[in-house]
Amino acid sequence: MTDRLEPDPELDALVRQLNEMSAEGSPGASDSDEAADGIPVAATAAPRRADWVLPRRTVEGAERLEAQLRQAREHGATDLLLVRGVPPVIRVNGRLVALPGAALDRQEVARLCAAAVPPGRRDEVAARGAIDFGFTLPGLGRFRANVHRASDAWSAAIRVFPAELPTLESLNLPPELAQLVRRQHGLLLVTGPTGCGKTSTLAALLGVVMQARPGHVITIEDPVEYVLPHGRCVVEQIEIGRDAPSFADALRSAMRQDPDVLMVGEMRDAESMANVVTAAETGHLVFSTLHTSNAAQTISRIVDAHPSQESAIIRAQLAGSLVAVVSQQLVPRADGEGRVPVVEVMVANDAVCNLIRKGQIEQLAAQVSLGKHEGMLSFDASLARLVRRGLVDVEEARRRARHLKEFELLLGEK
């Protein structure tokens, strides 16, 4: 990383406020492939609003946006925020820092947003007031963006993707996760709050699969995030809105496309949950995500999304198809250089599946603690492991521990 930036003193109060509002991660910004340029989504629900039409794209605006993204990448930032009334702000190691320069006015932010939005999707912005997309800049790499309206003006949140696909090792994830994806079929869920690195973990797990064996990999995302190389596998990446109208439609179609591995970016509703579980039941290895904080909550969320009369059916399906639930959160590194994931791993062994089938979800946490010899890992055990490796400060870990006494005992284990 290059020389550190120092926050503008006049922005200290603003930065503190923004950090407090988003301590667990960065603002939502979703991605798509640059091939989406010029291709609008399938349907636009609302007519164009004259006051939501972006200004004409200019070379000057594109050059300014590229310069800001270059600074973001040079300083190791994960995000660039463009908001009226403040200079461009980047997120470095989870904290917000203002780039040097004057505050952006309304017109400048609009010009920067116009430079980012693909030409063929300007009508969608004018109809919806917000759009998700992705793009690649030669020499700078790949980015994803959310351009939106806020306080009667344009704003943007742009995610800076790593130059290379992540690995379990580069993400400091437990090496045991590699064993989970060697299954030929079943459902593996990665969960956690927004901005906790679920997408990167999924990419790393898919990388393990693609190195281990040949096969046909299909990802269904809204929008596509990491662009996966073929390698030993044939890879197809389907983007909602560009390639398919919905997750449900894309997944139904994918089942007829001879896949070996499916990755569904997010299970958003009961229909997508049911389709994902069914895909795992029918002989495919399926990955997906949920915004839940632990394994037990994940199972409850899926079951509770369905009518009560279907609870027994969905529990039986989960018990028969689940491989594991990996729940993660990011915590600051001891050296101040970014954040590291703390994970809980629940492997679907016989005891876990039996509890799910019976609906005794509240007992799953105890099984996670008991199942370390089968590859399970509790949140506190993961936290203790990171402290022993010197990656997380012990006092920070104590503040994050879910059960302090258990954490202290685990910290003393070799």
VEXZAGU-578922 format. One record per residue (C-alpha): residue number from 1; residue in three letters; x negated, y negated, z negated. Coordinates in nm, 4 decimals. Example, Ala and Ser with C-alpha at 12.3 -4.5 7.8 and 13.67 -1.06 7.14 Angstrom:
% VEXZAGU-578922
num:residuo:c1:c2:c3
1:ala:-1.2300:0.4500:-0.7800
2:ser:-1.3670:0.1060:-0.7140
This chain:
% VEXZAGU-578922
num:residuo:c1:c2:c3
1:met:0.0000:0.0000:0.0000
2:thr:-0.1232:-0.3532:0.0713
3:asp:-0.1550:-0.6392:-0.1765
4:arg:0.1360:-0.6595:-0.4156
5:leu:0.3962:-0.9306:-0.3741
6:glu:0.4795:-1.1587:-0.6620
7:pro:0.8466:-1.2561:-0.7099
8:asp:0.9325:-1.6198:-0.6469
9:pro:0.9826:-1.7700:-0.9962
10:glu:1.3017:-1.9400:-0.8795
11:leu:1.4465:-1.5999:-0.7939
12:asp:1.3675:-1.4253:-1.1219
13:ala:1.7209:-1.4605:-1.2550
14:leu:1.8731:-1.3358:-0.9298
15:val:1.6383:-1.0386:-0.9046
16:arg:1.7030:-0.9400:-1.2660
17:gln:2.0758:-0.9563:-1.2028
18:leu:2.0518:-0.7440:-0.8881
19:asn:1.8308:-0.4892:-1.0636
20:glu:2.0774:-0.4581:-1.3486
21:met:2.3622:-0.4067:-1.1021
22:ser:2.1795:-0.1316:-0.9128
23:ala:1.9357:0.0264:-1.1572
24:glu:1.9947:0.3796:-1.0295
25:gly:1.9184:0.3201:-0.6630
26:ser:1.9404:0.1014:-0.3604
27:pro:2.2479:-0.0425:-0.1910
28:gly:2.4260:0.1973:0.0361
29:ala:2.3021:0.1964:0.3905
30:ser:2.3669:0.4772:0.6315
31:asp:2.1866:0.5907:0.9410
32:ser:2.2382:0.6997:1.2969
33:asp:2.0146:0.7883:1.5905
34:glu:1.8927:0.5158:1.8245
35:ala:2.0735:0.7072:2.0976
36:ala:2.3903:0.5568:1.9513
37:asp:2.2939:0.2218:2.1061
38:gly:2.5654:0.1251:2.3478
39:ile:2.8054:0.3951:2.2301
40:pro:3.0955:0.2786:2.0109
41:val:3.2707:0.5023:1.7612
42:ala:3.5664:0.7018:1.8828
43:ala:3.8380:0.4753:1.7470
44:thr:3.8686:0.1267:1.6056
45:ala:4.1577:0.0795:1.3694
46:ala:4.1771:-0.2995:1.3754
47:pro:4.1641:-0.5596:1.6545
48:arg:3.8660:-0.7920:1.6947
49:arg:3.8542:-1.0915:1.4647
50:ala:3.7118:-1.4011:1.6242
51:asp:3.5318:-1.5050:1.3051
52:trp:3.3698:-1.1595:1.2764
53:val:3.1996:-1.1740:1.6173
54:leu:2.8214:-1.1750:1.5788
55:pro:2.6200:-1.4417:1.7608
56:arg:2.4327:-1.3520:2.0780
57:arg:2.1217:-1.1402:2.0252
58:thr:1.8048:-1.3425:2.0791
59:val:1.4392:-1.2517:2.1288
60:glu:1.3485:-1.4836:1.8415
61:gly:1.5917:-1.3103:1.6059
62:ala:1.4579:-0.9683:1.7063
63:glu:1.0989:-1.0801:1.6458
64:arg:1.1850:-1.2175:1.3007
65:leu:1.3652:-0.8993:1.2033
66:glu:1.0715:-0.6880:1.3211
67:ala:0.8272:-0.9051:1.1225
68:gln:1.0334:-0.8588:0.8042
69:leu:1.0575:-0.4840:0.8564
70:arg:0.6837:-0.4727:0.9139
71:gln:0.6258:-0.6474:0.5801
72:ala:0.8662:-0.4076:0.4105
73:arg:0.6771:-0.1060:0.5420
74:glu:0.3346:-0.2549:0.4633
75:his:0.4342:-0.3082:0.1010
76:gly:0.5751:0.0430:0.0615
77:ala:0.9353:-0.0766:0.0325
78:thr:1.2327:0.1549:0.0594
79:asp:1.4833:-0.1167:0.1513
80:leu:1.5141:-0.4655:0.2981
81:leu:1.8086:-0.6850:0.1924
82:leu:1.9185:-0.9816:0.4027
83:val:2.1632:-1.2002:0.2098
84:arg:2.2574:-1.5643:0.2530
85:gly:2.1071:-1.8000:-0.0058
86:val:1.7914:-1.6024:-0.0933
87:pro:1.4740:-1.5073:0.0961
88:pro:1.4519:-1.1550:0.2388
89:val:1.4302:-0.9158:-0.0570
90:ile:1.2595:-0.5745:-0.0548
91:arg:1.2815:-0.2869:-0.3000
92:val:0.9408:-0.1568:-0.4112
93:asn:0.9196:0.1265:-0.6665
94:gly:1.2863:0.0754:-0.7430
95:arg:1.2514:-0.2982:-0.8205
96:leu:1.3581:-0.5953:-0.6092
97:val:1.0949:-0.8425:-0.4918
98:ala:1.1442:-1.1498:-0.2717
99:leu:0.9316:-1.1849:0.0408
100:pro:0.7523:-1.5183:0.0822
101:gly:0.9527:-1.7842:0.2620
102:ala:1.2606:-1.9988:0.2400
103:ala:1.6063:-1.8804:0.1491
104:leu:1.8069:-1.7482:0.4431
105:asp:2.0960:-1.9638:0.5542
106:arg:2.4224:-1.8372:0.6989
107:gln:2.3112:-1.8761:1.0617
108:glu:1.9739:-1.7063:1.0113
109:val:2.1268:-1.3970:0.8508
110:ala:2.3782:-1.3774:1.1353
111:arg:2.0943:-1.3943:1.3904
112:leu:1.9024:-1.1178:1.2117
113:cys:2.2119:-0.8972:1.1935
114:ala:2.2834:-0.9596:1.5625
115:ala:1.9285:-0.8480:1.6433
116:ala:1.9800:-0.5202:1.4581
117:val:2.3285:-0.4123:1.5751
118:pro:2.3309:-0.1960:1.8924
119:pro:2.4983:-0.3861:2.1782
120:gly:2.7653:-0.1220:2.2333
121:arg:2.8812:-0.1421:1.8723
122:arg:2.9401:-0.5156:1.8452
123:asp:3.3131:-0.4642:1.9017
124:glu:3.3237:-0.2242:1.6085
125:val:3.1636:-0.4856:1.3847
126:ala:3.4129:-0.7454:1.5045
127:ala:3.6995:-0.5103:1.4209
128:arg:3.5804:-0.3638:1.0924
129:gly:3.3466:-0.6219:0.9450
130:ala:3.0915:-0.3480:0.8636
131:ile:2.8922:-0.0878:1.0520
132:asp:2.6351:0.1851:0.9803
133:phe:2.3684:0.2690:1.2350
134:gly:2.0056:0.3668:1.2797
135:phe:1.7236:0.2581:1.5032
136:thr:1.3570:0.3171:1.5771
137:leu:1.1012:0.0441:1.6444
138:pro:0.7855:0.1447:1.8343
139:gly:0.4889:0.1356:1.6007
140:leu:0.7081:0.0804:1.2937
141:gly:0.9163:0.3962:1.2739
142:arg:1.2751:0.4673:1.1883
143:phe:1.5275:0.2641:0.9908
144:arg:1.8927:0.2835:0.8999
145:ala:2.1160:-0.0143:0.8396
146:asn:2.4469:-0.1289:0.7042
147:val:2.5534:-0.4672:0.8452
148:his:2.8572:-0.6056:0.6687
149:arg:3.0595:-0.9084:0.5624
150:ala:3.0228:-1.0502:0.2103
151:ser:3.1335:-1.3878:0.0733
152:asp:3.2528:-1.4925:0.4203
153:ala:2.9080:-1.4370:0.5750
154:trp:2.6970:-1.1597:0.7257
155:ser:2.4605:-0.9470:0.5168
156:ala:2.2472:-0.6395:0.5817
157:ala:2.0873:-0.3568:0.3844
158:ile:1.8183:-0.1732:0.5813
159:arg:1.6581:0.1504:0.4605
160:val:1.2946:0.2133:0.5528
161:phe:1.2375:0.5807:0.6296
162:pro:0.9023:0.7483:0.5614
163:ala:0.6799:0.7834:0.8651
164:glu:0.6833:1.1630:0.8283
165:leu:0.9438:1.4166:0.7217
166:pro:0.9221:1.4778:0.3467
167:thr:0.8150:1.8076:0.1931
168:leu:0.8946:1.9580:-0.1451
169:glu:0.5370:1.8838:-0.2490
170:ser:0.5393:1.5211:-0.1314
171:leu:0.8657:1.4612:-0.3189
172:asn:0.7326:1.6287:-0.6367
173:leu:1.0205:1.8759:-0.6289
174:pro:0.9931:2.2157:-0.8008
175:pro:0.8282:2.4712:-0.5702
176:glu:1.0938:2.7224:-0.6809
177:leu:1.3412:2.5476:-0.4497
178:ala:1.1675:2.7064:-0.1519
179:gln:1.2923:3.0482:-0.2642
180:leu:1.6549:2.9345:-0.2577
181:val:1.6550:2.8559:0.1138
182:arg:1.5195:3.1946:0.2159
183:arg:1.8734:3.3314:0.1932
184:gln:2.0415:3.4177:0.5228
185:his:2.3806:3.2854:0.4144
186:gly:2.5528:3.1009:0.1334
187:leu:2.6048:2.7465:0.0071
188:leu:2.3349:2.5247:-0.1412
189:leu:2.4462:2.1880:-0.2797
190:val:2.2255:1.8880:-0.3574
191:thr:2.3953:1.6380:-0.5860
192:gly:2.3266:1.3143:-0.7662
193:pro:2.4147:0.9443:-0.7682
194:thr:2.3763:0.7137:-0.4686
195:gly:2.0128:0.6386:-0.3922
196:cys:1.8686:0.9353:-0.5844
197:gly:1.6984:1.0932:-0.2823
198:lys:1.9504:1.3618:-0.1862
199:thr:1.8902:1.3056:0.1852
200:ser:1.5140:1.3421:0.1463
201:thr:1.5571:1.6615:-0.0559
202:leu:1.7858:1.8073:0.2108
203:ala:1.5320:1.7200:0.4806
204:ala:1.2545:1.8900:0.2830
205:leu:1.4661:2.2025:0.2293
206:leu:1.5574:2.2177:0.5977
207:gly:1.1874:2.1845:0.6750
208:val:1.1187:2.4970:0.4680
209:val:1.3887:2.6853:0.6583
210:met:1.2612:2.5749:0.9988
211:gln:0.9057:2.6807:0.9155
212:ala:1.0087:3.0159:0.7719
213:arg:1.2109:3.1594:1.0580
214:pro:1.3538:3.0857:1.4020
215:gly:1.7196:2.9947:1.4222
216:his:1.9841:2.7483:1.5379
217:val:2.0179:2.4505:1.3009
218:ile:2.3131:2.2113:1.3276
219:thr:2.3404:1.8989:1.1132
220:ile:2.6631:1.6969:1.0805
221:glu:2.6056:1.3509:0.9402
222:asp:2.7632:1.0078:0.9125
223:pro:2.5308:0.8858:1.0395
224:val:2.2231:1.0948:1.1286
225:glu:1.9351:1.0110:0.8971
226:tyr:1.6093:1.2011:0.9485
227:val:1.5501:1.3103:1.3073
228:leu:1.4433:1.6740:1.2832
229:pro:1.1925:1.8287:1.5267
230:his:1.2773:2.1615:1.6859
231:gly:0.9698:2.3515:1.5637
232:arg:1.0553:2.7213:1.5446
233:cys:1.4255:2.6359:1.5526
234:val:1.6714:2.4892:1.7987
235:val:1.8069:2.1754:1.6291
236:glu:2.1266:1.9859:1.7114
237:gln:2.2246:1.6742:1.5156
238:ile:2.5886:1.5679:1.5364
239:glu:2.6841:1.2162:1.4335
240:ile:3.0357:1.1352:1.3197
241:gly:3.1872:0.8627:1.5360
242:arg:2.9359:0.9143:1.8137
243:asp:2.9545:1.2899:1.8767
244:ala:3.2643:1.3923:1.6802
245:pro:3.5619:1.2076:1.5286
246:ser:3.5384:1.3569:1.1785
247:phe:3.3489:1.6001:0.9563
248:ala:3.6375:1.8469:0.9772
249:asp:3.6439:1.8414:1.3578
250:ala:3.2651:1.8643:1.3821
251:leu:3.2467:2.1565:1.1404
252:arg:3.5257:2.3489:1.3132
253:ser:3.3459:2.3015:1.6442
254:ala:3.0045:2.3897:1.4989
255:met:3.1371:2.7251:1.3849
256:arg:3.1801:2.8159:1.7528
257:gln:2.8302:2.6983:1.8487
258:asp:2.6373:3.0020:1.7200
259:pro:2.4645:2.8314:1.4223
260:asp:2.2390:3.0035:1.1728
261:val:2.2044:2.7001:0.9450
262:leu:2.4517:2.4156:0.8921
263:met:2.3869:2.0905:0.7107
264:val:2.6909:1.8752:0.6317
265:gly:2.5791:1.5325:0.5135
266:glu:2.8525:1.4911:0.2545
267:met:3.1666:1.6676:0.1371
268:arg:3.4046:1.3725:0.1145
269:asp:3.7456:1.5313:0.0658
270:ala:3.9271:1.8566:-0.0019
271:glu:3.9378:1.9503:0.3677
272:ser:3.5643:1.9089:0.4209
273:met:3.4928:2.0952:0.0953
274:ala:3.7139:2.3867:0.2014
275:asn:3.5555:2.3983:0.5475
276:val:3.2029:2.3946:0.4059
277:val:3.2785:2.6764:0.1610
278:thr:3.4449:2.8799:0.4370
279:ala:3.1410:2.8317:0.6629
280:ala:2.9167:2.9649:0.3853
281:glu:3.1492:3.2610:0.3343
282:thr:3.1318:3.3606:0.6998
283:gly:2.7603:3.4324:0.7167
284:his:2.5911:3.0939:0.7557
285:leu:2.3388:2.9188:0.5348
286:val:2.5066:2.5847:0.4558
287:phe:2.3663:2.2730:0.2895
288:ser:2.5707:1.9773:0.1696
289:thr:2.5817:1.7007:-0.0923
290:leu:2.8151:1.5571:-0.3548
291:his:2.7967:1.2501:-0.5770
292:thr:2.7955:1.4380:-0.9081
293:ser:2.5482:1.4282:-1.1952
294:asn:2.5103:1.7962:-1.2875
295:ala:2.5982:2.1473:-1.1777
296:ala:2.9072:2.1873:-1.3957
297:gln:3.0519:1.8582:-1.2742
298:thr:2.9855:1.9674:-0.9156
299:ile:3.1931:2.2841:-0.9541
300:ser:3.4711:2.0893:-1.1279
301:arg:3.4766:1.8263:-0.8514
302:ile:3.5236:2.0875:-0.5806
303:val:3.7923:2.2775:-0.7713
304:asp:3.9787:1.9633:-0.8821
305:ala:3.9884:1.8291:-0.5261
306:his:4.2367:2.1046:-0.4378
307:pro:4.5972:2.1519:-0.5557
308:ser:4.6215:2.3364:-0.8867
309:gln:4.7883:2.6368:-0.7219
310:glu:4.4753:2.6818:-0.5082
311:ser:4.2260:2.6602:-0.7954
312:ala:4.1838:3.0349:-0.8363
313:ile:4.1244:3.0768:-0.4620
314:ile:3.8586:2.8061:-0.4366
315:arg:3.6848:2.9339:-0.7530
316:ala:3.6715:3.2829:-0.6023
317:gln:3.5334:3.1422:-0.2772
318:leu:3.2651:2.9469:-0.4621
319:ala:3.1726:3.2479:-0.6743
320:gly:3.1302:3.4534:-0.3591
321:ser:2.9328:3.2024:-0.1528
322:leu:2.7325:2.9729:-0.3815
323:val:2.3533:3.0031:-0.3728
324:ala:2.2617:2.7169:-0.6052
325:val:2.3356:2.3608:-0.7140
326:val:2.0411:2.1213:-0.7313
327:ser:2.1262:1.8000:-0.9182
328:gln:1.8713:1.5206:-0.9292
329:gln:1.8019:1.1722:-1.0614
330:leu:1.5066:0.9423:-1.0033
331:val:1.2966:0.8131:-1.2939
332:pro:1.0001:0.5707:-1.2867
333:arg:0.6544:0.7202:-1.2479
334:ala:0.4081:0.6697:-1.5314
335:asp:0.1622:0.4969:-1.2961
336:gly:0.4256:0.2500:-1.1766
337:glu:0.3910:0.3723:-0.8178
338:gly:0.7494:0.4567:-0.7380
339:arg:0.9902:0.7108:-0.8832
340:val:0.9994:1.0874:-0.9160
341:pro:1.3003:1.3241:-0.9129
342:val:1.4134:1.5033:-1.2251
343:val:1.6190:1.8037:-1.1207
344:glu:1.8611:2.0527:-1.2676
345:val:1.8757:2.3841:-1.0799
346:met:2.1648:2.6228:-1.1313
347:val:2.1225:2.9507:-0.9435
348:ala:2.4402:3.1460:-0.8762
349:asn:2.3520:3.4687:-1.0572
350:asp:2.6144:3.7181:-1.1752
351:ala:2.6787:3.5345:-1.5024
352:val:2.7244:3.1970:-1.3303
353:cys:2.9534:3.3420:-1.0643
354:asn:3.1617:3.5159:-1.3298
355:leu:3.2088:3.1880:-1.5216
356:ile:3.3084:3.0067:-1.2028
357:arg:3.5559:3.2790:-1.1114
358:lys:3.7159:3.2616:-1.4577
359:gly:3.7202:2.8817:-1.4610
360:gln:3.4923:2.8614:-1.7668
361:ile:3.2990:2.5701:-1.6211
362:glu:3.2041:2.4233:-1.9587
363:gln:2.9756:2.7242:-2.0229
364:leu:2.7617:2.6715:-1.7103
365:ala:2.5151:2.4371:-1.8823
366:ala:2.4241:2.7089:-2.1311
367:gln:2.3604:2.9533:-1.8464
368:val:2.1214:2.7068:-1.6852
369:ser:1.9166:2.6932:-2.0059
370:leu:1.9163:3.0729:-2.0335
371:gly:1.8298:3.1431:-1.6709
372:lys:1.4760:3.0064:-1.6378
373:his:1.3430:3.3504:-1.5456
374:glu:1.5804:3.3530:-1.2471
375:gly:1.4629:3.0180:-1.1124
376:met:1.6989:2.7951:-1.3097
377:leu:1.5814:2.4675:-1.4541
378:ser:1.7596:2.2372:-1.6980
379:phe:1.7328:1.8605:-1.6665
380:asp:1.5355:1.8363:-1.9909
381:ala:1.3001:2.1185:-1.8880
382:ser:1.2333:1.9392:-1.5584
383:leu:1.1695:1.6167:-1.7472
384:ala:0.9270:1.7904:-1.9842
385:arg:0.7437:1.9461:-1.6903
386:leu:0.6934:1.6028:-1.5322
387:val:0.5596:1.4626:-1.8614
388:arg:0.3100:1.7483:-1.8900
389:arg:0.1940:1.6748:-1.5359
390:gly:0.1419:1.3100:-1.6280
391:leu:0.4008:1.1883:-1.3765
392:val:0.6475:1.0473:-1.6313
393:asp:0.5713:0.8573:-1.9504
394:val:0.6825:1.0473:-2.2598
395:glu:0.8745:0.7517:-2.4050
396:glu:1.0570:0.7018:-2.0760
397:ala:1.1384:1.0727:-2.0794
398:arg:1.2744:1.0543:-2.4329
399:arg:1.5078:0.7746:-2.3263
400:arg:1.6298:0.9834:-2.0320
401:ala:1.6607:1.3207:-2.2076
402:arg:2.0111:1.4635:-2.2322
403:his:1.9358:1.6601:-2.5495
404:leu:1.6430:1.5034:-2.7327
405:lys:1.5751:1.7917:-2.9718
406:glu:1.5743:2.0427:-2.6868
407:phe:1.3467:1.8151:-2.4858
408:glu:1.0950:1.7921:-2.7717
409:leu:1.0839:2.1703:-2.7978
410:leu:1.0402:2.2092:-2.4228
411:leu:0.7625:1.9484:-2.4249
412:gly:0.5584:2.1744:-2.6504
413:glu:0.5880:2.4759:-2.4201
414:lys:0.2967:2.5764:-2.2012
